[in-house]
């Protein structure tokens, strides 16, 4: 009898150990720092990305890269720090990759402390180089300067602890791609972003993002200040229009000017009513309520938590019928929409063509604040598919600037708290609204993205963790027990 209990204890112990091993493995491998990268020469994983190559290919003039590899910051050299050595080795390799892959229109020159002094002085004067500037990309009539901090993230030396500086992260690929995009737009598009109210510090990353895409940004106080911009963006609006601004918005839409309008579920009713009146001739508008979906927790779908209002859009929820979504579908990436209201479309006249870009899953519901429990699907809140992003364009555009390209998003958090997850899709969407070449926006390397498995993957992981692997270990242990018996 004692032997039977001993074998049973071993079987149970193996099952518990299997669960602990799986949980520990998932915890380790879910970290971006745990990913391994191999230099597969065929795929150029360790070279510049296709986005950078596409951006350089879009520059119509010959472009020259001048790199100043100087170890001039004492905070990065003390205590035998190897920051500069590692950083400059990486830069030399990527510059060599650019030379090999961009083509005849690209040339490079590397300047360091070993270069002739006369040549160093001449190039520094030519480019008016300042302290910390590492790369200068130049054409005949334009140039872009990248500093060391644009290319690398470092922690500086701590004198008190005699701790050397460390190289934390590399941002070369993204910085080169952004710089090339700015050079390719010799006549940049002008985008007018309307200030929401007094809380627009959260919009600053979005404004920086637009500038890195090569656009000129006008951050205006009200809609009536827009005039000759190529695209107007309203990302959240706190207060209703005054008559002057309402008339300006009405004229902008009636004149088929390009517009990106993002209003979330917590936008005031007065704002929604006004915009729906402005958009009525286009047959589009915003619905009421907060969209929610159940979230996976411990292997089951749970309601009643605020996370239900964060929608993860992937797979079947992304329309493959529009060019804006094609890069997203090919890369199998997801989007995050928080605080989302439904978007209505379909009542347009024959002057405009409309498309739904994104929708919810079939299990989403409109959570009514005055009906039932918050973030819980009550009896009157039936699950259904809801549109959350639509676009339309004029069938017979008056001109490229008056092609009637309009995009409605049911969440303004797309460009605020969740910009990092949506920036590639937004870049392509803005290119579309401007009538520009969609290949310019590109996609970043996958290892630049924050690790976040979608809900389907989480369900599979939990099924594997909670049931399959421990169950197999238990069955194997019982087979051993019965065999020994």
N, C-alpha and C positions, 0 to 999 in steps of 0.2 A: 504494500500500500504506500509506504514511504517513497518507493521508487517512482510510483505513478505520479504522486504529487510533485516530486522533483522534476520529472519530465514535463509535467504541465506548467510548472513555474518557469522552466526554460523556454517553453513555447510562448508563454505570455510575455516573458522578458524580451524575447526576440522581436515580438510584435511591437512592443513599446519602443525598443531600440530602432526599429524600422521607421516608426513615426518620427522619432527625434532626429534621425538621420535625414529624412526627407525635408522636415521643417528647417533644419540647419542649412541644408544644401540650397533650398529655395531662398533663404534669407541672404546667403552669400552671393548667389548668382543673379539675384535681382538688382544688385548694385552695379551702376555703370562702370565703376572702377574695377570690377571683376572681369570685365570683358577683355578678351584677347584679340589683338589685331595682327594679322600676318600679311607680309608684303607679297601678294600674289601678282607677279609681274603682268599677267594677262589682264587682270582686272584693275591694275593701278590703284589698289586700295591704299597704298602708302604715298601716293602722289596727289596731285591736285584733283579736285572733283570735276565731274562733267559740267556742273554749274559754272565753275570758273572758266573752263574752256569755252563754253557757250557765250559767256559774257565777253571774253576777249575777242571771240570771233565776230561779235556785234560791233566792235570798234572799227569804223571805216578807215581811219587813218593809221599809219604806222605808230606803234606805241613802244616806248622805251622804259625799262625798269632799272632804276639806279638804287643800289642797296649800300647804305653806309653802316658797316659793321664795326662800330666803335664801342669799346668797353669803358664808357664815360660816367656811369652812375656808380659812385662808391658804395651805395647801399646794396648793390648787387654783386660786389666783388670781395667784400670783407670776409674773413674767416674761411678763406679758400673756397668760396662759393663757385660752383660750376654752371651757374645760370646762363651766363653769356656763351660759354662753350657749347652747351647743349642747344641753346636757342639758335645760334648762328650756324651750327652744323645742320640743323633742321631747315633753316632758311636756304642754305646753299643747295641742299638736296631738292627742295621744291622749286627753286629758281631754275635748276638744271632740268627738272621735269617740264617746266613751262617752255624752256628753250626747245626741248625735244618735241613737244606736242602742239604748241600753238601755231607755228608756221612762220612764213617769211615776214609777216608784218610785226613780229615781236623781236626785240633785242634786249639784252641785259648787260649791266656793268656792276661789278662788285668792288667797293672801295673799303679798305681797312687800313690799319696802322702801318702795314707793310707796303702800301701803295706809294708811289713817288709823291713827295710833299707838294710839288708844284701842281700835280694832277688833283690831289686832294683839295687844295685851296681853290683851284679853278672850278671844280664841280660843286663845292660848297657855296661859292659865290653865285654860280649859275642858278642853283636851285634855292638860294637864300635859306640854306639849312639852319634849323634851330636845334637846340639841345633836345635829345630824345627822339629825333626823327630818324627813322630807319629806312623806309622805302619811299621813293618818289616814282610814281607812274605818270608819264608825260606824253602828250601828243603835241602837234604843232601849235594848237591854240588852247590847250587845257592841261591841267595836271591835278593829281590827287596825292596827298602826303599821308603816310601811315606812321604813327609813332610806335615805340616798343610796346606800350600798354595796349595798343590796338591789336597787336599780334600775339601777345602772351599775357597770361595771368600769373603773377608771381607774389610770393610773400617775402617781404623785405627782411634784412638781417635784424636781429634783436641784440643790441650791444650788451645789455645788462646780463643776458644769459649766454652770451658768446655763441649765438645761434646763427648759422649761415642762412642766406637767402635761398629760397626754393622755387623751382619752376612748377607751378600748379596745373596750368592748363594751356593748351595751344588754340589760338583763334586765327591762324594764318589763312586757312582756306576761306572762311567766311569773310574776313577782312579784304582779301584779294578779290573775291567775287563782288563784294559791294563796291569796291573802288573801281573795278572794271565797268560795272553798270553805270556809275556816275560818269566815267569817261565816254561810254557809248552814247549817252544822251548829251550830244553837243548843244542841243536846244531842249533843255529838260521840260517835262510837263510841270505845270503849276497846279498844285492841289490846295484847295481852300478847306481848312478844317474849322468848323464852327465850335467855339467854346461852349461847353455845356452849362457851366455856372461857375461857382467858386471852388470846385473840387477837381479841377482838371490837371492836378499833378499826376494823377494816374494815367493821363493820356500822353505824358512825355515820352515813355518808351515807344509808343505808337508813332509819334512825330519823328523820333530818331530813326525808327524803322523805315518810314517813308523816305527820309533823306538818304539813307543808305541804299535805297533802291534807285537812287539817281534822280529823284523828283525835287522840285522846289516847293516848300510848304509855306502857306500863308495861314497863320493861326489867328482867326478873326473873332471879334466879340459878338457879332450878330450876323444873321443871314443877309441882311440888307447891305453888308459891307462887301459881299461877293460881287464880282463884276466880270473880269475876263479870265477867270481860272478855268482850267480844262476839266476839273472834276471837283464837285463839292462833297464833303463828307460830314455827316452829322452822326456822331457816336454818343448817343445819350442826350437827353434834353430835359432840364429840370423844370422850366417854366414855359407857359404858353407864349405864343408869339404876340408881340405888340402889332398893331395894324400894319406898320411899315415893313416889318419882317415877314408877316404873313403874305403880303402882296409880292415881296421879293421871291419867296419860296414858290408861290403860285406861278409867277412869270418864269422862273427857272425850269419848272417841270413842263409848263405849256410850251416853252421854246425848245424842248427836247435837249436840254443840257444834261450832262452826265451827273449822276447822283448816287451816292452810297448812303443809305439811311439805316441806322442800327438803333432800335428802341426796345428796351427790355420790358419784362413783366411789371416792374415797379415804376415805370414812367407814368406820370400823372395822366388822369383821364382827359383833362383839357388838351394836353399836347397830342394825345392819340386822336381825339376828335378833329383837331385842326389838320393834322397830317392826312387823315383819311379823307377829309374834304378836298385837300390839295391833290391827292392821288386818285380821287374818284374817276376822273376822265380816263385814267390808265387802267381802271378795273382792278386795282390792287389796293391793299391796305393792311392794317394790323387788327388782330382779334383781341379778345379779352382773356385774362386769366394767366395762371402760372402753370407751365407744362412740367409734369413730373413722370418719372419712371421708377419702378422698384429697383433696388440695388442688391447685388449678391453679397451676403454675409454668412459665413460658416456653412457654405454649401447650399443656401436657400436664398430666395428673393425676399427682401425685407422692405417694409414701408414705415412711415412715421419719422424718418430722419431727414434733416435738411439736405443731405447729399442726394436725395431723390430729385432735387431740382437742378442737379448738374447732369446734363444729357451727354452721353458719349455717342457720337455719330460715326458709324462705320459700316462697311459692307453694303447691305441692302438699303441702308438709309441714304446713300450717296448716289445721285443720279448719274448714270454713265452716258447720258445723252447730250451732255454739254461739255465743251472743251475745257471750261474752268476746272472741272472735277477729274479730268483724265490723269494728270500727274498724281493726284491723291489716290485714285483707284489702283494705279499701277504699283505704287509703293505700299499699298495696304495699310495706310495710316488712318488714324481716327482724329476727330475733332471734338472739342469740348464747348458746349453751350450752357451757360449758367443763367438763372433768372430769365427764362425764355418765355415769350408769348407767341401764340400762333400767328402765322402770316397768311393773308387771304389773297387769292389771285384767280383769274379765269374769266373775268367779266370785261375783258378788254375789247375795244373796237378792232376792226380789221387793220387799223393803222399800225398795230404793235404785235410783235410775237412774244409770247411769254413761256418761261420754263421754270420748273421747280428744281432747285439745286439740291436741297437737303430736306429731309423729313425725319420725324421720330419713328420709333418702332411701333408695332401694332399694339403694344401694351402701355403706351403713354396715355395719360389723362390730363384734363385741365382741372387743376386744383383751385376750387373756388374759396376765397378767404372767408366768406360768410356762410359756408355750407359744410358742416361736418368737421372732422379732425384734420388739422394741417398736415400735408405731405402723406395723407392716407387716402386711398381711392374708396370713396363712399358709394352708396347705391346709385346715386344720380350721376356720378362721375364715371362714365363708361369709357373703357379703353378704345383708342382709335388711332389712326395715322393722322398726324398734323404736319403741315408745312412750316418750316422755320427759316428758309432762305429761298427767295425767288428772284428772278431777273427778267427783264424785258428789254426790247430794243425796237426801234422804228423799222418798218418794212422798207420804207423809202426815205432814207436819211437826207436831211438838207445838206449836211456836210459832215466831216469827221468829228468836228466839235459839237455838232447837233445831230447826233445819231440816236438820241433818246435812250441811251444805255442807263438803265436804272436797276439797282439792286437793293432789296429789302432784307434785313436780318432781324430776327426776333430777339436778339440779345446784344447789348452793348458791351458785355463782359468779354466778348470775343476779342475785342481790341484792347482790353484792359487787363484784368487779372489772368486771363487765359490766352494772352497774346502769344506766349511761347509755344503753345500747342497748335495754334492756328495760323502762324505767320506765313508758312509756305502757301497755304490755300488763299490767304488774304493777298499775298503778293501776286498770285496768278489772277485773282479776281480784279484787282486794281489795274493790272495790265489789260484785262478784257474791257473794263469800263473805259479806259483811255484809248482803246483801239490799237494798242501796241502789240508787238510780237510776244506771244505767250511763252515762248521758250526762254525769254530773258530771265524770268523770275526764278526758274530752276527749283531744285530741292536740295536741302543741305545733306551732308553726310549723315547716315543714320546714327553714328556714335556721337553726334552733336546734340541729339535730342534727349530730353529727360526720359528715363526708363519708366514706362507706365503701360503694363499689359491691359488690353481692353477687357470688357466684362466677360466675353465669351472665353478668352484665355484663362481668366480668373476662375471661371466655373470649372474648366477642365483641370486646372491645377488643384483646386480644392477636392474635386472628385478623386483625382489621383492620390492626393495626400491623405484624405480622410477614409477612403474606402478601399481603393484598389490595392495599393502597395501593402498596407497593414494586413488586408485580407489575405493576400497571397502568402505573406510571411506566416500568418496564423495557420493557413491550410497546409503549408509545407511543414511547419512544426508538428501539427497533428499527424500528418502522414509519417513523420519520423517517429513520433510517439507510438502510433499503432504498429509500426514496423518492429520497433524494439520490443513492444509488448508481445 
